[in-house]
Each structure stands twice: as structure tokens, then as C-alpha cells.
Amino acid sequence: MSTAYLQLLDATLQHLEDLKRRGVRFASVTSATLAELAKAPPAPATPPAPAEPPVRSAPPARASIPVATPTELLPASGTAETAPSRQSVDPAAKAEAMRELRERALVCLKCPNLASARKNVVFGVGDIHAQLMFVGEAPGADEDEQGEPFVGAAGQLLTKIIQTMGLSRERVYIANILKCRPDTPGQSSGNRKPTADEMKTCIPYLHSQIDLIQPRALVALGGVAIEGLLGKSGITRLRGQWQTYRGIPLMPTFHPSYLLRTMSPRDKRLVWEDMLQVIERLEMPISEKQRGFFLARG
């Protein structure tokens, strides 16, 4: 898919979002325009075809990749009883779909204030076939500088938590609701909370990531992530209680930066209890050492 086509697509989406913000509920579209939109996106130029070209059919693997529809962009909530079955998707097709999604995100201009202030789009990192996916709120200064989520102090703590679970950053997937750092006009340092509109605008990228990866479990890091995903507030009340998001079990827990601020052994133990539930959900073995973390100091 060409860059020009992706830029045109994003410009069209931005125009529709602008109309929506101005209160326009319906857009007139001619039947001819609908017919053009129904066609496949333009392919790169190829040499002239022979007089009797072979019949081309769409790759079957690509058709099996889940594609978000407008109704699927609405978050789900509730209690997860069992993990959903993971659809079989060709790894090469999944990798190509994720690459195209990343290209779209890298040229996104839906939030002009964020696009003009960012250094990098922080798309996501890790194994696109992972069973576990961590979701934060938005990149900070370190993440904006390096183009990778959770690389600052909070990210280092998250890495330790993942390793203590018996995994690694390379075996999980890490992403944020917002792919750009929230701009801070007039500030030389510090971060700000992303707005509800910013998260609503950007979250379709995360939805597509989740639908492609099909993890067995999600972990939401912090109250802002819970607000953006589930529309619920009160991380102290919600943490440790399984929810469901897009048909996948979701575990809310404290953000690593919160643990760094409080330095509380009790809060660390609470987060670890949440991670023990995640390990059990993934049907991974739990050692006695893992079960005993922070108990002596709690």
C-alpha cells in the first residue's frame, strides 16, 4: 500500500472527524463515490500484463486477519470467565498487516497539536504473536525520544516485572493508547494526562493491534489506561479484578510510575498479586519463590 494512499486515507479520516466535531451527523456520498471506495486500494505500478493474464485471487491468509468494524471500536466491559480462542492466522500475513498499520500510524496527523510536537510516533514493541499484551496511557519524554514505549524509569521497572513473571520484553507486546506524547506547550519538562478526545481519536490503532496479535490476556497499566479502555475510573477499586476488553481478559493494575512514587512494599505486592493472576490465566507454572515475593516485607 503506497504512502500517498495512506496519507490520503488519513486526510479523509481527519476531514470526517472535523465534520463530526462541528456537529455534522451525515455526509452526502454519491453512488459513484461509493463504488470507487468499494474497490481495493491502488497497487504499486507493475509492467503491462500479457494479453491473457492469469486469474488473480486474493491471498486466503490475508482474508482471515480480523479487521475492526465501526461497532467493534466500542470498548467492552465485564468479567472474563475464559480466554477466547485464538484464530489461526498466517504469520507472514500478520506481519505484513502489522507493518501496514505501523506505516499508517507513522504518518498520522489526526491530532495536529501532537503531530507537530512529537519527535517520534511510539507505535508499540514486542512479539506480534505474544500471549500477553501490556497497555499504558501515552509516551513520555524518553519514549518520544527513542520511539519505543516504556523505556524510562517506569519502563525499566515494567521490564523487571515481566522478567519476574518468567517472560521477557521480546516475548510480550507493549503499547499505549496514545501513540504520540501529549504536548506540553510552555513546559520544558514533565508530562500531562492525555485528554479523552485524544485517546478516542488514537485508540483505533490499538484496537487493530489487539485484533492482530490476539493475546490471551491484557494488562492495563494505571487509572488513565483504564479510563481510556473501559470508560471506568477508580484504579484502586478495579485493580486485581478481571475485566473483558474486545473479548479478551483484561487485568487492571497500578502503573509502574505509581510504584516508583510511593515506594510502598504493599503496593508492589498488590501489583505482583495481579501478575500472579495473569500467570495463572496464561497457564504458566508458578514457583514458591514467585508466590512469596514481597510477603516478608509487606
C-alpha positions in Angstrom: 0.0 0.0 0.0 1.6 3.3 -1.1 2.5 6.1 1.3 0.5 8.6 -0.8 -2.6 6.4 -0.4 -2.1 6.2 3.4 -1.7 9.9 3.6 -4.9 10.4 1.6 -6.7 8.0 3.8 -5.7 9.7 7.0 -6.6 13.1 5.5 -10.1 11.8 4.7 -10.5 10.4 8.2 -9.4 13.7 9.6 -11.9 15.6 7.5 -14.7 13.3 8.7 -13.6 13.8 12.3 -13.7 17.6 11.8 -17.2 17.3 10.4 -18.2 15.3 13.4 -16.8 17.9 15.9 -18.8 20.6 14.1 -22.0 18.7 14.7 -22.4 17.2 11.2 -24.1 13.8 11.6 -24.5 12.8 7.9 -22.2 13.3 4.9 -23.6 13.1 1.4 -21.9 10.5 -0.8 -22.8 9.7 -4.4 -23.3 6.2 -5.6 -20.3 6.7 -7.9 -18.1 7.6 -4.9 -19.3 4.5 -3.0 -18.5 2.3 -6.0 -14.9 3.8 -6.0 -14.5 3.3 -2.3 -15.5 -0.3 -2.6 -12.6 -1.0 -4.9 -9.3 -2.3 -3.5 -6.6 0.4 -2.7 -4.3 1.3 -5.6 -1.4 -1.2 -6.0 2.1 -0.2 -7.0 2.7 0.2 -10.7 3.5 -3.0 -12.5 4.7 -3.8 -16.0 1.9 -4.3 -18.6 0.1 -7.6 -18.3 0.2 -10.1 -21.1 -2.8 -10.4 -23.4 -4.3 -13.2 -21.4 -3.2 -12.7 -17.8 -3.7 -15.5 -15.3 -6.7 -15.1 -12.9 -5.5 -13.5 -9.6 -7.3 -14.3 -6.4 -6.9 -12.6 -3.0 -4.4 -14.4 -0.7 -6.6 -16.5 1.6 -4.4 -15.8 4.7 -5.0 -12.1 4.4 -8.7 -12.6 4.4 -8.5 -14.4 7.8 -7.0 -11.4 9.6 -9.6 -9.7 11.8 -10.5 -6.2 10.7 -12.1 -3.7 13.0 -15.6 -2.6 12.0 -17.2 0.6 13.4 -19.2 -1.4 16.0 -16.1 -3.2 17.2 -14.4 0.1 18.0 -16.6 0.3 21.1 -14.9 -1.0 24.3 -16.4 -4.0 26.1 -16.6 -4.5 29.8 -17.5 -7.2 32.3 -15.8 -10.2 33.9 -13.9 -12.7 31.8 -14.5 -16.3 32.6 -12.4 -18.0 29.9 -9.9 -16.7 27.4 -11.2 -16.6 23.8 -9.9 -19.0 21.2 -7.1 -17.6 19.1 -7.8 -17.6 15.4 -5.2 -19.2 13.2 -3.5 -16.5 11.1 -0.6 -16.9 8.7 2.4 -15.4 10.4 3.6 -13.7 7.3 0.2 -12.2 6.6 0.0 -11.0 10.2 3.5 -9.4 10.0 2.5 -7.6 6.8 -0.7 -6.3 8.2 1.1 -5.0 11.3 3.7 -3.4 9.1 1.0 -1.6 7.1 -0.7 -0.5 10.3 2.6 0.9 11.6 3.1 2.9 8.4 -0.3 4.4 8.8 0.4 5.4 12.4 3.8 6.9 11.5 2.2 9.4 9.1 -0.9 10.1 11.2 -1.9 13.8 11.5 -5.3 13.3 13.2 -4.1 15.4 16.2 -2.3 18.4 14.8 -1.0 19.6 18.2 0.5 16.2 18.9 1.9 15.6 15.4 3.6 19.0 15.4 5.2 18.5 18.9 6.3 14.8 18.7 9.7 13.6 17.8 8.6 10.0 17.2 5.4 8.0 16.9 5.6 5.4 19.6 3.8 2.5 17.9 4.5 -0.5 20.0 7.2 -3.1 20.6 7.4 -6.9 21.2 6.2 -10.2 19.7 3.2 -9.8 17.5 2.3 -13.4 18.3 2.5 -12.8 22.1 0.0 -14.3 24.5 0.3 -11.3 26.8 0.0 -7.6 26.0 0.6 -4.6 28.3 -1.3 -1.3 27.6 -0.3 2.0 29.0 -1.7 5.5 28.5 0.8 7.5 26.5 4.5 8.0 25.8 6.7 10.2 28.0 9.8 12.2 27.1 12.1 9.2 27.0 9.6 7.2 24.8 9.1 10.2 22.5 12.9 10.5 22.1 13.5 6.7 21.4 10.3 5.8 19.6 9.6 2.9 21.9 7.1 2.5 24.8 8.2 2.1 28.4 11.9 2.8 28.2 12.3 5.3 31.0 12.4 4.6 34.7 8.8 3.2 34.7 9.7 1.1 31.7 12.7 -0.4 33.5 10.5 -1.4 36.4 8.0 -2.9 34.0 10.8 -4.9 32.4 11.7 -6.3 35.8 8.1 -7.3 36.5 7.9 -9.1 33.1 11.2 -10.9 33.8 10.0 -11.9 37.3 6.9 -13.4 35.6 9.2 -15.7 33.7 8.9 -13.8 30.4 10.9 -11.0 28.6 10.1 -7.9 26.7 10.7 -9.8 23.5 8.0 -12.4 24.3 5.2 -9.9 25.2 3.8 -6.9 23.4 3.8 -3.4 24.9 1.8 -0.5 23.5 0.0 2.7 24.6 -3.5 4.0 23.9 -1.9 7.2 22.6 0.9 6.8 20.0 2.2 10.4 20.4 3.5 12.1 23.6 0.9 14.6 24.9 2.2 18.0 24.0 3.2 20.4 26.9 3.2 23.9 25.5 5.4 26.3 27.6 6.9 23.4 29.6 10.5 22.4 29.3 9.9 19.1 31.2 7.1 17.0 32.6 4.2 15.1 31.2 0.4 15.7 31.1 -2.5 13.3 31.0 -4.0 12.6 27.6 -7.4 14.0 27.0 -10.5 11.8 26.4 -10.7 13.1 22.8 -7.1 12.4 22.1 -7.5 8.8 23.4 -10.7 8.3 21.4 -9.0 9.6 18.2 -6.0 7.3 18.6 -7.4 4.1 20.1 -8.4 2.5 16.7 -4.7 1.9 16.2 -4.6 0.0 19.5 -7.8 -1.9 18.6 -6.1 -3.1 15.3 -3.0 -4.1 17.2 -5.1 -6.2 19.7 -7.1 -7.8 16.9 -4.0 -8.8 15.0 -2.0 -10.0 18.0 -4.9 -11.8 19.6 -3.3 -12.1 23.0 -4.7 -14.5 25.6 -4.6 -11.7 28.3 -4.3 -7.9 28.5 -2.8 -5.9 31.4 -3.9 -2.2 31.7 -1.3 -0.1 33.5 -2.8 2.7 35.6 -6.0 4.6 36.0 -5.7 6.6 32.8 -5.4 3.4 30.7 -8.5 2.0 32.4 -10.4 5.2 31.7 -9.4 5.1 28.0 -10.1 1.4 27.6 -13.2 0.8 29.7 -14.5 4.3 30.5 -14.2 3.5 34.2 -12.5 5.3 37.0 -11.1 4.1 40.3 -7.9 2.1 39.7 -7.7 1.3 43.5 -11.1 -0.3 43.3 -10.7 -2.0 39.9 -7.2 -3.4 40.2 -7.0 -7.1 40.6 -10.5 -7.6 39.2 -10.7 -9.3 35.8 -12.5 -7.3 33.1 -13.1 -8.1 29.4 -11.9 -5.9 26.5 -12.6 -6.8 22.9 -13.4 -10.4 24.1 -10.0 -10.7 25.9 -9.5 -11.0 29.7 -8.0 -7.7 31.0 -6.3 -7.2 34.3 -6.1 -3.6 35.6 -3.2 -2.8 37.9 -1.2 0.1 39.1 1.2 1.9 36.7 4.9 1.3 37.3 5.4 5.1 37.8 3.0 5.0 40.7 5.1 2.3 42.4 8.2 4.5 41.9 6.5 7.4 43.5 5.1 5.5 46.6 8.0 3.0 47.0 5.5 1.0 49.0 6.2 -2.7 49.6 2.4 -3.2 50.0 1.6 -1.6 46.6 4.4 -3.7 45.0 2.8 -6.8 46.5 -0.6 -5.8 45.2 0.7 -5.5 41.6 2.5 -8.8 42.0 -0.7 -10.5 43.1 -2.3 -9.1 39.9 0.6 -10.6 37.9 0.2 -13.9 39.6 -3.4 -14.0 38.4 -2.2 -13.2 34.9 0.4 -16.0 35.1 -2.3 -18.4 36.1 -4.6 -17.2 33.3 -1.8 -18.0 30.8 -1.4 -21.4 32.4 2.3 -20.8 33.2 4.0 -22.5 36.2 4.4 -20.5 39.4 7.2 -21.3 41.7 7.1 -20.9 45.5 9.7 -18.1 45.2 7.4 -16.2 42.9 4.4 -16.7 45.2 6.5 -15.4 48.1 7.7 -12.1 46.6 7.2 -9.1 48.9 5.4 -11.1 51.6 8.2 -10.8 54.2 8.4 -7.0 53.6 4.6 -6.5 53.1 
